[in-house]
Amino acid sequence: MIDYKGEYELARCPDCGGEMKYKAPFMVCLDCGLSSKRQDFEKMQKIIKSEFKEEMGDSEAEKERKERRRKRDYHDWLMKREER
């Protein structure tokens, strides 16, 4: 998330959890000093989020959405089959 000044808001260090600031061309942790290019930082965030999501499982809303989609897909398949 970038605010109007071009700085990341709520960016947290993947190593220590400290605040990260964008100082061109790097994201720098204000606590431990970890620095990485913005693209690498975003990749790390995506990896961490996906690992966290796998550990925590789906939320109730996500489970309901998947169930509705499964039922809709089955209905669509059934209707195509009956058209034959």
C-alpha positions in Angstrom: 0.0 0.0 0.0 1.4 3.3 -1.1 0.2 6.6 0.4 0.2 9.9 -1.4 3.8 10.6 -0.5 5.0 7.4 -2.2 5.7 5.6 1.1 4.4 2.2 2.1 1.9 2.1 4.8 1.7 -0.7 7.3 4.6 -2.6 5.6 6.2 -4.9 8.1 9.6 -6.6 8.0 9.3 -10.3 7.2 12.3 -10.9 9.5 11.5 -9.0 12.7 8.1 -7.5 12.2 9.4 -3.9 12.4 8.2 -1.0 10.3 9.4 -0.9 6.7 9.9 2.3 4.8 10.6 2.8 1.1 13.8 4.6 0.5 14.4 4.5 -3.2 15.2 1.9 -4.6 14.9 -0.2 -1.4 12.5 -1.1 1.3 14.3 -0.7 4.6 13.4 -2.0 8.1 13.7 0.7 10.7 14.3 -1.8 13.4 16.7 -4.5 12.1 18.0 -2.8 9.0 16.9 -5.5 6.5 16.7 -4.0 3.0 15.5 -5.4 -0.2 14.3 -4.0 -3.5 10.6 -3.2 -3.6 9.8 -6.1 -6.0 11.6 -8.6 -3.8 9.8 -7.2 -0.8 6.4 -7.7 -2.5 7.4 -11.3 -3.5 8.3 -12.0 0.1 4.9 -10.6 1.3 3.0 -12.8 -1.2 4.9 -15.9 -0.1 4.3 -15.2 3.6 0.6 -14.5 3.1 0.1 -17.7 1.1 1.9 -19.7 3.8 -0.1 -18.1 6.5 -3.3 -18.7 4.6 -2.4 -22.4 4.2 -1.8 -22.7 7.9 -4.9 -20.9 9.0 -7.3 -22.4 6.4 -10.1 -20.7 4.7 -12.4 -18.2 6.5 -16.1 -19.0 6.8 -16.9 -16.5 4.0 -14.3 -18.2 1.8 -15.8 -21.6 2.5 -19.3 -20.3 1.7 -18.1 -18.7 -1.6 -16.4 -22.0 -2.6 -19.5 -24.0 -1.8 -21.7 -21.6 -3.9 -19.3 -21.9 -6.8 -19.2 -25.7 -6.5 -23.0 -25.8 -6.6 -23.2 -23.3 -9.5 -20.6 -25.3 -11.5 -22.5 -28.6 -10.9 -25.7 -26.9 -12.0 -24.1 -25.6 -15.1 -22.7 -29.0 -15.9 -26.0 -30.7 -15.3 -27.9 -28.2 -17.5 -25.4 -28.7 -20.4 -25.8 -32.5 -20.0 -29.6 -32.2 -20.2 -29.4 -30.1 -23.4 -27.9 -33.1 -25.3 
